[in-house]
């Protein structure tokens, strides 16, 4: 049994359906959770390389049931030539969850979009915003903003191959793109090709001279352009991203656009997510306390360890949970110093929890 792909309840979502189910799906052509996604896009957590893996997303789901989660960017080459199961696996509890793809070949993207549907993701997203050298050398990411017709061809091929929503994440511009009209010239043909949801990082990307980290911090934020895009193209769903750190800021943006996406703040201060369901959706909170989150995480950790996972691959994502709470430093230090050790088990996490509880008693 491949226990990494089976939940304790035996839920079979998060893995390819049987041949019979695929045939039935071809007849019905359902779009999994599309209605729910129209609500979930009100708040989402950005795809983040080396961070938003399936362990991290399971942890986030303990904090918010409503947030739309995104995978790390997966290249079409990795899926076509690599370990597809490794890259596509997710926990059924993660729904709604979107697969972000990196690529620029329409046929390859169409093929991968079909796999996204087979694996029962809820959305497939095309990365047109990452500025790293590796991404540029592969001819995908932010450099695609200079080729709107190619992106339109990619989106059209993806839309033709799957019933899932096909979305695009992009910047407000790159390099010498200095005007709002140039951003509009990118969005318009892509929208005409079938994309109805645009996630806009409200900074330019400099493809030469700035590192990916600097591209997240140095180019100035320009929220008004994103607001204007929604005003000029009201039939599109426009999601704003970049520099958002509080739910109060989210609420302000939601007066202008359809949704907000946050990234690093969700990772570094995950307890922020505990208020999302109540403040942004008017629903009951998912997590009552930080301790409650750890207690609910323990069965997952136990299952993953039994399947051969390393404890630190899970606990590295939760180091910021107790930020600002007495005992937080002991919690982080204990996990950082012990979770990576060979044979590290559940006791390492429960001991770390005990340190916080003792400090707050």
C-alpha angles and dihedrals in degrees: 000000000000095000094183088074101045125078123218089253092053093247108168098202114115093050133077115279123241121270091258092053092048090053091050090048091051088057096045098030093201122187106224112235094340092147091050091050091059085065099034094058088070084086129015140165117234126245106257124187114239090004116061098060124142093272091054093046092051088053092049091051089061087062100043131018093188106050117105109235127209130205123231111273110279118197121228089236092057091053096043098043105018141059099308094184092054092052098041102040116114136162115258089232090067096077125157090051131151129209114224115208131198118205146095105214109101095209093049092047091049090052092050092046088057089053090050089058093045090054089049101242114164098226140007118218131195117219112228096152112062111107102190120133091239091055092047092051088055091051097241139097122047095350087071089073086078089060108050094162091056090050089049089052090050093049092047091052091049093048090050092052102047142034090218119107109265112213136178130219114200146150127255087251147321134240109323095007097118105159137073088230090063090056089048089051087058097046099044100064092040090053090048088054091060109277111132099170124063121184106200123199099207096222133080118243121227107210093195127042101018130080120227089259092050089048088060093053116022107053106078120252116251108190095162091068090056091048090049091051089058091048093049095043104031094166091066125082106237119196119191123218136175135077096006112146110158139045088236088062089048091055091051092051091047089065087067107029140030099251148356130228123199128188129172095024091060089053099043096039104025095166085076086076092062090077097046098090093049101038101037102028104027091235134127117283115261096211123045097188142354090251089054090055092054092047090051090047094055097080090051091050090049092052093047093049089051087055092053102265119149115243095228091056086067103032095050087074096055100050092106096050095100096040109155094011124115108262094026093121092052090048093053095042095049092051094043093050099042114022093074094056120109111267094014107165144183092291090071090062096041090049090052089050090050091055092057093045091051091050092051097041 
